[in-house]
Amino acid sequence: MKKTKLALAVWGALAGFNAAAQTSSVTLYGVIDVPIEYVNRVATAQPTVVNGQPVFANTGGSRVSMLPLGGRAPSRWGLRGVEDLGGGNSAIFVLESGFTADSGAMTSGRLFGRQSYVGLQSKTYGKLMFGRQYTSLFEGLSNFTPTRYASTYDPVAWQLGINYREDNTIKYLGTFGPVTVAAHYSFGVGVPLIGATPLAGGGAGETPGAFRDNNGYGAAVTYLNGTFGATLAYDEWHPAVTSGQQGVARKLGTAVSYAAGPFKAMLGYRWAKTDFANGNTLARDDYYWAGINYDITRALELTLAYYYADFKSLRLGPTAPSLAPANPWQTTLILDYRLSKRTDVYLATAYARNAGLNFDSTQTAFLFNYPSMAGQKGMFGVSTGIRHTF
């Protein structure tokens, strides 16, 4: 009798465990994207700043290489988990790591440097998430960028800022019919540098007595009904070189889209102003973009995009003289052929004027490794690669 009761108890426990296991899931996902690129007139070194003026290298030339950052998308892998809590509620988490497919190295020195958050999700009220995440500006403009934030030939960091992912973040994301709203607050965004200048505490924020050091926040509202789309998004960040002395970087973006059958067109504008702690302006610009996606066939997609920045002012140090750089612009053309639902091959080309490709410059801290040579006006690149998602 005792053995029977024990067996029933064990069976009941296992049955309960199995039922719980069926309400939880963990998904392994990722992208591997490897392109080969030719680019002309790349400098051998980034420019230095002397007396508030950029000094460009005189040496450089063409480069043929396998790009570490990917082409259509950054290579990455991740774990996504969902646990059903009942009543339409779930616990969720995401751990996402970026890597360079050409060498296998981590892209940021962090195991989960792309995303790392846990949260709660409701079918009625949306998601509330805690950890390293994308900003509301990123969320708000994500459906309105022609190349979908491609690693190559999309000025992502110029459009969104180098803080488009932030540490120590609380974020809300909710979808109500055709309307999606996002809002976030970061206690310290975790960006260690602004240009070549280190930020206090490595940009981590959460400083005793200096609550605003390197913190940030933003919000976005987006309307998408399948044909027409519109969005409005705001982002603010307070980088502090010296603890207790915060600058401020503000961005406001808006965009519209129209889709009909195999065709989608997008048009966007982003206002930006970054000030030093002493009130002098680091940079002020208006940024515009336009583009189309067109499915030539069920397998072949064409993407065409144009980007333009109107510089109002630029200063490379708190007391440096104000500069008047030429306005950068870029055109991008991509042909993408889908071999299957998970694998595609592509050919991409771009020409940038008055900056490196992707608007690479002191503004974006040369994240994309396209420094220009002295006296250089234009830069051309072409790449081809293969992408697989899993």
C-alpha positions in Angstrom: 0.0 0.0 0.0 2.8 2.4 0.9 4.6 1.5 -2.3 1.4 2.2 -4.3 1.0 5.6 -2.6 4.6 6.5 -3.2 4.3 5.5 -6.9 1.2 7.6 -7.3 2.9 10.6 -5.6 5.9 10.3 -7.9 3.7 9.9 -11.0 1.6 12.9 -9.9 4.8 15.0 -9.5 6.1 14.0 -12.9 2.8 14.6 -14.5 2.7 18.1 -12.9 6.3 18.8 -14.1 5.4 17.7 -17.6 2.3 19.9 -17.6 4.4 22.9 -16.5 7.1 22.1 -19.1 4.5 22.1 -21.8 3.6 25.7 -20.9 7.2 26.9 -21.2 9.4 27.2 -24.3 12.9 28.3 -25.1 13.8 29.0 -28.7 17.4 29.1 -30.1 17.5 31.5 -33.1 20.1 33.4 -35.0 21.6 34.9 -38.2 24.9 34.2 -40.0 25.7 36.8 -42.7 29.0 36.8 -44.5 29.7 39.4 -47.3 32.8 40.1 -49.3 33.3 43.8 -50.1 35.3 46.1 -52.4 35.6 49.7 -51.3 37.7 52.4 -52.7 39.7 55.2 -51.1 39.7 54.1 -47.5 42.2 55.8 -45.2 44.8 53.8 -43.4 43.9 55.5 -40.1 41.1 57.4 -38.5 41.6 61.2 -38.3 42.9 62.8 -35.2 41.7 66.1 -33.6 44.3 68.9 -33.2 43.2 72.2 -31.7 39.5 71.3 -32.3 40.1 70.5 -36.0 40.1 67.0 -37.6 43.4 66.0 -39.3 42.9 63.3 -41.9 45.4 60.7 -43.0 47.0 61.2 -46.5 47.5 57.5 -47.1 45.0 54.8 -48.1 43.5 53.1 -51.1 41.1 50.3 -52.2 40.2 47.5 -49.8 38.9 44.0 -50.5 37.8 42.1 -47.4 35.4 39.8 -45.7 33.3 42.2 -43.6 33.1 41.2 -39.9 29.8 43.1 -39.2 27.7 41.3 -41.8 26.0 42.6 -44.9 22.2 42.5 -44.7 22.1 41.8 -41.0 24.6 41.5 -38.1 25.5 37.8 -37.3 24.1 36.8 -34.0 22.6 34.0 -32.0 20.1 34.1 -29.1 17.8 32.4 -26.7 14.1 33.5 -26.4 12.0 32.1 -23.6 8.3 32.2 -22.8 6.5 30.8 -19.8 2.7 30.8 -19.7 1.5 32.2 -16.3 -2.2 31.8 -17.1 -4.9 34.4 -17.8 -3.1 35.5 -21.0 0.0 36.5 -19.1 3.6 35.2 -19.7 7.1 35.6 -18.4 9.6 36.3 -21.1 13.4 36.7 -21.6 15.9 37.3 -24.4 19.6 36.7 -24.4 21.3 37.7 -27.7 24.9 37.6 -28.6 26.6 39.2 -31.6 29.6 37.7 -33.3 31.8 38.2 -36.4 31.2 35.2 -38.7 34.6 35.7 -40.5 36.5 35.0 -37.2 33.9 33.8 -34.7 34.8 36.6 -32.2 32.2 38.4 -30.1 31.5 41.8 -31.6 31.5 43.9 -28.4 33.4 41.8 -25.9 30.1 41.0 -24.1 28.5 37.6 -24.1 25.1 39.0 -24.6 25.9 42.5 -25.9 23.0 42.8 -28.3 20.1 42.1 -25.9 19.8 40.8 -22.4 16.4 41.3 -20.6 13.6 39.6 -18.7 10.0 40.7 -18.3 6.3 40.1 -18.2 3.9 40.0 -21.2 0.1 40.4 -21.3 -2.1 39.8 -24.3 -4.1 42.8 -23.2 -1.6 45.3 -21.9 1.7 44.6 -23.7 5.2 43.9 -22.4 7.3 45.3 -19.6 11.0 44.4 -19.9 14.1 45.0 -17.7 17.8 44.8 -19.0 19.8 45.7 -22.0 17.4 46.6 -24.9 16.8 48.8 -28.0 15.6 52.3 -27.5 12.1 53.6 -28.3 13.5 55.5 -31.2 14.9 52.3 -32.7 11.5 50.6 -32.2 9.5 53.6 -33.7 11.6 53.9 -36.9 12.2 50.2 -37.5 9.3 49.7 -40.0 10.3 52.9 -41.9 14.0 52.2 -42.8 14.4 51.0 -46.4 17.2 48.5 -45.7 15.8 47.4 -42.3 18.8 48.6 -40.4 21.3 46.6 -42.6 24.9 46.3 -41.3 26.3 47.6 -44.6 25.2 50.8 -46.4 22.6 52.0 -43.9 23.6 55.0 -41.7 22.0 53.5 -38.6 24.2 55.1 -36.0 23.7 58.5 -37.6 20.0 58.2 -37.7 19.5 56.7 -34.2 22.6 57.7 -32.3 25.4 55.4 -30.9 23.1 54.7 -27.9 20.4 52.9 -29.9 21.0 50.0 -27.5 21.0 50.9 -23.8 22.0 49.1 -20.5 20.0 49.3 -17.3 16.8 49.9 -19.1 13.1 49.5 -18.2 11.0 49.4 -21.4 7.3 49.2 -22.2 6.0 48.0 -25.6 2.3 47.6 -26.4 0.3 47.0 -29.5 -3.4 47.9 -29.7 -4.8 47.2 -33.1 -2.8 49.2 -35.7 -1.2 51.3 -33.0 2.1 50.4 -31.2 3.5 52.5 -28.3 6.9 52.3 -26.7 8.6 54.0 -23.8 11.8 53.4 -22.0 14.1 54.7 -19.2 17.8 53.8 -18.7 19.6 54.4 -15.5 22.9 54.4 -17.5 23.1 53.6 -21.2 26.5 51.9 -21.0 28.1 53.7 -24.0 31.7 54.1 -22.9 32.8 56.9 -25.3 31.4 59.9 -27.0 33.7 60.3 -30.1 37.1 59.5 -28.6 36.4 60.9 -25.2 35.7 58.4 -22.3 32.5 58.9 -20.3 32.4 58.9 -16.5 32.2 55.4 -15.1 32.4 53.9 -18.6 29.0 55.3 -19.3 27.3 52.9 -16.9 25.5 55.7 -14.9 23.9 54.8 -11.6 26.3 57.2 -9.9 25.7 58.2 -6.2 24.9 61.9 -6.0 24.8 62.2 -9.9 21.5 60.5 -10.9 21.5 62.0 -14.4 25.0 60.7 -15.3 24.7 58.9 -18.6 21.0 58.1 -18.2 18.4 58.3 -21.0 14.8 57.9 -21.9 12.4 58.1 -24.8 9.0 57.2 -26.3 7.4 56.4 -29.7 4.0 55.9 -31.2 3.5 54.0 -34.5 0.5 53.4 -36.7 0.5 50.6 -39.3 -2.6 49.3 -41.0 -1.0 47.2 -43.8 -1.2 50.0 -46.4 -0.3 53.3 -44.6 2.1 53.8 -41.8 3.3 56.7 -39.7 5.5 57.1 -36.6 6.8 59.7 -34.2 9.7 59.0 -31.8 11.9 60.9 -29.3 15.1 60.0 -27.6 17.2 61.8 -24.9 20.6 60.8 -23.4 22.8 62.7 -20.9 26.4 61.7 -21.5 28.8 62.8 -18.7 32.5 63.2 -19.3 32.9 64.4 -15.7 30.5 63.0 -13.1 27.9 65.5 -12.2 28.4 67.5 -15.4 26.0 66.0 -18.0 25.6 67.0 -21.6 22.4 66.2 -23.5 21.8 64.5 -26.8 18.2 64.8 -28.2 16.7 63.2 -31.3 13.2 63.5 -32.7 12.2 61.4 -35.7 9.1 61.0 -37.8 8.4 58.9 -40.9 5.6 57.7 -43.2 5.2 54.6 -45.4 2.8 53.4 -48.1 2.5 49.7 -49.3 0.6 48.3 -52.2 1.1 44.7 -53.3 4.9 44.1 -53.9 5.7 47.8 -53.5 6.5 49.8 -50.3 7.8 53.4 -50.2 9.2 55.2 -47.1 10.0 58.8 -46.3 11.5 60.1 -43.0 13.0 63.0 -41.1 15.1 63.1 -37.9 16.1 66.3 -35.9 19.1 66.0 -33.6 21.1 68.3 -31.3 23.9 67.3 -28.9 25.2 69.8 -26.3 28.3 69.7 -24.0 27.9 70.2 -20.3 29.0 73.8 -20.7 26.1 74.5 -23.1 28.1 74.6 -26.3 26.7 72.5 -29.2 28.7 69.4 -30.3 26.5 68.8 -33.3 23.2 69.9 -34.8 21.8 68.4 -38.0 18.6 67.6 -39.9 18.6 64.1 -41.4 16.3 62.9 -44.2 15.9 59.6 -45.9 13.7 58.0 -48.6 13.5 54.6 -50.1 11.5 51.8 -51.7 11.3 48.0 -51.5 10.0 46.2 -54.5 9.5 42.5 -55.0 10.4 42.1 -58.7 9.5 38.4 -58.4 8.5 36.2 -55.4 12.2 35.5 -54.9 13.9 38.7 -56.0 13.7 42.0 -54.0 15.0 45.4 -55.0 15.8 48.1 -52.4 16.7 51.6 -53.2 17.5 54.3 -50.6 18.8 57.8 -50.3 20.1 59.5 -47.2 21.0 63.2 -46.6 22.2 65.2 -43.6 22.0 69.0 -43.4 24.7 70.1 -40.9 23.8 73.2 -38.9 26.9 73.2 -36.7 29.7 70.9 -35.4 32.2 71.3 -32.6 34.8 68.6 -31.7 35.4 69.8 -28.1 33.6 71.8 -25.4 35.7 74.9 -26.2 36.7 74.1 -29.8 35.8 76.3 -32.7 32.6 75.7 -34.5 33.1 74.0 -37.8 31.0 74.0 -41.0 31.4 70.6 -42.6 30.0 69.7 -46.0 26.6 67.9 -45.9 27.0 64.1 -46.3 24.7 62.1 -48.5 24.5 58.5 -49.7 22.7 56.3 -52.2 22.2 52.6 -51.6 21.0 49.8 -54.0 20.5 46.2 -52.9 19.3 43.1 -54.9 18.3 40.2 -52.6 17.5 36.8 -54.0 15.7 34.3 -51.6 16.9 30.8 -52.2 14.5 29.6 -49.5 12.6 31.0 -46.4 15.9 30.9 -44.4 18.6 31.5 -47.0 19.3 34.4 -49.3 22.1 35.8 -51.4 22.5 39.5 -52.2 24.4 42.2 -54.1 24.7 45.6 -52.4 26.3 48.8 -53.6 26.5 52.4 -52.2 28.1 55.7 -52.9 28.7 58.3 -50.1 29.7 61.9 -50.5 31.4 64.1 -47.8 31.7 61.1 -45.4 32.7 57.5 -45.4 30.1 54.9 -46.2 27.3 54.6 -43.7 28.1 58.3 -43.0 31.1 57.1 -41.0 32.7 60.1 -39.3 33.6 61.6 -36.0 29.8 61.8 -35.4 29.5 58.0 -35.4 32.9 57.3 -33.8 34.0 55.4 -37.0 32.0 52.4 -35.9 32.0 51.0 -39.5 35.7 51.4 -40.3 35.3 53.6 -43.4 37.7 56.6 -42.5 38.2 59.1 -45.3 41.5 60.4 -46.6 42.6 64.1 -46.6 40.7 66.0 -49.4 38.5 63.0 -50.2 35.0 63.8 -51.3 33.4 60.4 -52.2 33.6 56.7 -51.3 32.1 53.8 -53.3 31.5 50.2 -52.1 30.1 47.0 -53.4 29.5 43.8 -51.5 28.0 40.4 -52.1 27.2 37.7 -49.6 25.0 35.0 -48.2 22.7 35.1 -45.2 21.1 32.2 -43.3 18.6 32.5 -40.5 17.8 29.8 -38.0 
